[in-house]
Amino acid sequence: MKHVLRVFWEALKNFWDELFTLILMNIVTVLLAIPVVTFPPALAGLWNAANLAAKGRSVHWSDYFEGFRLYFLKAWGLALLIILVVVVVVTNLRFYTPGTSPFNINPTFSIWVRAFFVVIGFLWIVTQMYPMALLLEQEDQRLRVALRNAAVLFVANPGFTILLVLLLLVVAVVSTVIPVLWLLSTLAFIAVVCNKAVLHLLEPYREQLRTAEAEEKAEAEQGAEEL
């Protein structure tokens, strides 16, 4: 719990440090949602800028448009995949619901099947906190690798992920009650939180890599001295 709160609080501070620029970027992203075709790339641009903010660096408009341009196709690929899975889950929930199913279905069987798809849908939505932020960090830019890594992060940190998603859900509910927040700040803040979470979860792996590289370097130097 303390790790979740720390990540959330640090993300809030990072967001505050770049408040004016991120507010403007949030507004532009919402406006780019109107043509629809530009919305996923606009989110990629926002995530790219938020990635820098989460690292404590200054954010510039060039960062936003670089993310928009570089991840245009990948952002759309991820968006279409998210929509496809949601459609499959919703369709199956409706198909196996007594009264809407085209055939008679055992109530017990119906409950189990619907429970299965509810779990699948929940896990899918929860893990979508990670893929875009992972694309910005990983060397392998394939989308399926980002999705695989997102699943790995979730499996390794289920409690952290679920608690952070619940906090973001609270943010979304508050923003729905006060709709102007969606226009001004909510998307940008969520982007910073997602990037901060990925950076936090990747740190142990990066520390292991640094340790392994240091050991290899020490062994190489020792071997050179012996020669």
C-alpha positions as CSV (number, residue, x, y, z in Angstrom):
1,M,0.0,0.0,0.0
2,K,2.8,2.4,0.9
3,H,4.5,1.9,-2.5
4,V,1.2,2.7,-4.3
5,L,0.7,5.9,-2.2
6,R,4.3,6.9,-2.8
7,V,4.0,6.4,-6.6
8,F,0.7,8.3,-6.6
9,W,2.1,11.2,-4.5
10,E,5.3,11.5,-6.5
11,A,3.3,11.5,-9.7
12,L,1.2,14.3,-8.3
13,K,4.3,16.3,-7.5
14,N,5.7,15.6,-11.0
15,F,2.4,16.7,-12.5
16,W,2.4,19.9,-10.4
17,D,5.9,20.8,-11.5
18,E,4.8,20.8,-15.2
19,L,1.2,21.9,-14.5
20,F,0.7,24.6,-17.0
21,T,2.2,22.7,-20.0
22,L,0.4,19.5,-19.1
23,I,-2.9,21.3,-18.8
24,L,-2.5,22.8,-22.3
25,M,-1.5,19.3,-23.6
26,N,-4.6,17.8,-21.9
27,I,-6.8,20.4,-23.6
28,V,-5.2,19.7,-27.0
29,T,-5.6,15.9,-26.5
30,V,-9.3,16.3,-25.7
31,L,-9.8,18.5,-28.8
32,L,-8.0,15.9,-30.9
33,A,-10.5,13.4,-29.7
34,I,-13.2,15.1,-31.8
35,P,-11.9,13.9,-35.2
36,V,-11.5,10.4,-33.6
37,V,-8.7,9.4,-36.0
38,T,-6.2,11.6,-34.1
39,F,-7.3,10.6,-30.6
40,P,-5.1,7.5,-30.0
41,P,-1.9,9.2,-31.4
42,A,-2.8,12.3,-29.2
43,L,-2.8,10.0,-26.2
44,A,0.5,8.6,-27.3
45,G,1.9,12.2,-27.5
46,L,0.5,12.9,-24.0
47,W,2.0,9.7,-22.6
48,N,5.4,10.6,-24.2
49,A,5.3,14.0,-22.5
50,A,4.1,12.5,-19.2
51,N,7.0,10.0,-19.3
52,L,9.5,12.9,-19.1
53,A,7.4,14.6,-16.4
54,A,7.5,11.4,-14.4
55,K,11.3,11.4,-14.7
56,G,11.4,14.9,-13.3
57,R,12.4,16.5,-16.6
58,S,11.0,19.5,-18.3
59,V,8.2,18.9,-20.8
60,H,8.0,20.6,-24.2
61,W,5.6,20.6,-27.1
62,S,8.2,18.9,-29.3
63,D,7.9,15.9,-26.9
64,Y,4.1,15.8,-27.4
65,F,4.3,15.9,-31.2
66,E,7.2,13.5,-31.3
67,G,5.1,10.9,-29.5
68,F,2.1,11.7,-31.7
69,R,4.2,11.1,-34.8
70,L,6.4,8.1,-33.7
71,Y,3.6,6.1,-32.1
72,F,0.7,7.0,-34.5
73,L,0.3,3.4,-35.8
74,K,1.1,1.7,-32.5
75,A,-1.4,3.8,-30.6
76,W,-4.1,2.9,-33.1
77,G,-3.0,-0.8,-32.9
78,L,-3.4,-0.7,-29.1
79,A,-6.7,1.1,-29.3
80,L,-8.2,-1.3,-31.8
81,L,-7.0,-4.3,-29.7
82,I,-8.5,-2.8,-26.6
83,I,-11.8,-2.2,-28.4
84,L,-11.8,-5.7,-29.9
85,V,-11.3,-7.4,-26.5
86,V,-14.0,-5.3,-24.9
87,V,-16.4,-6.1,-27.7
88,V,-15.6,-9.8,-27.4
89,V,-16.2,-9.7,-23.6
90,V,-19.4,-7.7,-23.8
91,T,-20.8,-9.9,-26.6
92,N,-20.1,-13.1,-24.7
93,L,-21.7,-11.7,-21.5
94,R,-24.8,-10.9,-23.5
95,F,-24.7,-14.2,-25.3
96,Y,-24.6,-16.2,-22.2
97,T,-27.2,-14.2,-20.2
98,P,-30.5,-16.0,-19.8
99,G,-33.2,-14.1,-21.6
100,T,-30.9,-12.6,-24.2
101,S,-29.2,-15.9,-25.3
102,P,-30.6,-17.3,-28.6
103,F,-30.9,-20.8,-26.9
104,N,-31.9,-22.2,-23.6
105,I,-28.9,-22.2,-21.2
106,N,-28.3,-23.8,-17.8
107,P,-28.3,-21.0,-15.2
108,T,-25.4,-22.4,-13.3
109,F,-23.3,-22.7,-16.5
110,S,-24.4,-19.2,-17.5
111,I,-23.1,-17.8,-14.2
112,W,-19.7,-19.5,-14.5
113,V,-19.2,-18.4,-18.1
114,R,-20.2,-14.8,-17.4
115,A,-17.9,-14.8,-14.3
116,F,-15.1,-16.0,-16.5
117,F,-15.6,-13.2,-19.0
118,V,-16.0,-10.6,-16.2
119,V,-12.6,-11.6,-14.8
120,I,-11.0,-11.6,-18.3
121,G,-12.5,-8.1,-18.9
122,F,-11.3,-6.8,-15.5
123,L,-7.8,-8.1,-16.0
124,W,-7.6,-6.7,-19.5
125,I,-8.7,-3.2,-18.4
126,V,-6.4,-3.2,-15.4
127,T,-3.3,-4.2,-17.4
128,Q,-3.9,-1.4,-19.9
129,M,-2.3,1.0,-17.4
130,Y,1.1,-0.3,-18.6
131,P,1.5,-1.0,-22.4
132,M,1.9,2.6,-23.7
133,A,4.3,3.5,-20.9
134,L,6.3,0.3,-21.6
135,L,6.5,1.2,-25.3
136,L,8.3,4.4,-24.2
137,E,10.8,2.5,-22.1
138,Q,11.6,-0.8,-23.8
139,E,14.1,-1.2,-26.6
140,D,11.9,-3.7,-28.5
141,Q,9.2,-1.5,-29.9
142,R,6.8,-4.3,-30.9
143,L,3.3,-3.9,-29.4
144,R,3.0,-7.6,-28.5
145,V,6.2,-7.3,-26.4
146,A,4.7,-4.3,-24.5
147,L,1.5,-6.3,-23.9
148,R,3.5,-9.3,-22.7
149,N,5.6,-7.1,-20.4
150,A,2.4,-5.5,-19.1
151,A,1.1,-8.9,-18.2
152,V,4.4,-9.8,-16.5
153,L,4.3,-6.6,-14.4
154,F,0.7,-7.4,-13.4
155,V,1.4,-11.0,-12.4
156,A,4.5,-9.9,-10.4
157,N,2.6,-7.0,-8.8
158,P,-1.1,-7.7,-8.7
159,G,-1.8,-5.8,-5.4
160,F,0.1,-2.8,-6.5
161,T,-1.7,-2.7,-9.9
162,I,-5.2,-3.1,-8.5
163,L,-4.8,-0.6,-5.7
164,L,-3.4,2.0,-8.2
165,V,-6.2,1.3,-10.6
166,L,-8.7,1.9,-7.8
167,L,-7.0,5.3,-7.0
168,L,-7.3,6.2,-10.7
169,L,-10.9,5.1,-10.7
170,V,-11.5,7.6,-7.8
171,V,-9.8,10.3,-9.9
172,A,-12.1,9.4,-12.9
173,V,-15.2,9.5,-10.7
174,V,-14.3,12.9,-9.2
175,S,-13.6,14.2,-12.7
176,T,-17.0,12.9,-13.9
177,V,-18.7,14.8,-11.1
178,I,-16.6,17.8,-12.1
179,P,-16.5,17.4,-15.9
180,V,-14.1,20.3,-16.5
181,L,-11.3,18.3,-14.9
182,W,-11.4,15.9,-17.9
183,L,-10.8,18.9,-20.2
184,L,-8.1,20.4,-18.0
185,S,-6.1,17.8,-16.2
186,T,-7.4,14.2,-15.8
187,L,-5.9,12.6,-18.8
188,A,-2.5,14.2,-18.3
189,F,-2.5,13.2,-14.6
190,I,-3.4,9.6,-15.4
191,A,-0.6,9.5,-18.0
192,V,1.9,10.7,-15.4
193,V,0.7,8.1,-12.9
194,C,0.9,5.3,-15.4
195,N,4.4,6.3,-16.4
196,K,5.5,6.7,-12.8
197,A,4.2,3.2,-12.0
198,V,6.0,1.6,-14.8
199,L,9.3,3.4,-13.9
200,H,8.8,2.2,-10.3
201,L,8.1,-1.4,-11.3
202,L,11.0,-1.6,-13.8
203,E,13.6,-0.3,-11.3
204,P,14.3,-3.7,-9.7
205,Y,14.9,-5.3,-13.1
206,R,17.1,-2.5,-14.1
207,E,19.0,-2.7,-10.9
208,Q,19.6,-6.4,-11.5
209,L,20.8,-5.6,-15.0
210,R,23.2,-2.9,-13.7
211,T,24.6,-5.4,-11.1
212,A,25.1,-8.1,-13.7
213,E,26.9,-5.6,-16.0
214,A,29.1,-4.4,-13.2
215,E,30.0,-8.0,-12.3
216,E,30.8,-8.8,-15.9
217,K,33.0,-5.7,-16.1
218,A,34.8,-6.6,-12.9
219,E,35.5,-10.1,-14.1
220,A,36.8,-8.8,-17.4
221,E,39.1,-6.4,-15.7
222,Q,40.3,-9.1,-13.4
223,G,41.0,-11.4,-16.3
224,A,42.9,-8.6,-18.1
225,E,45.1,-8.0,-15.0
226,E,45.9,-11.7,-14.7
227,L,47.0,-11.7,-18.4
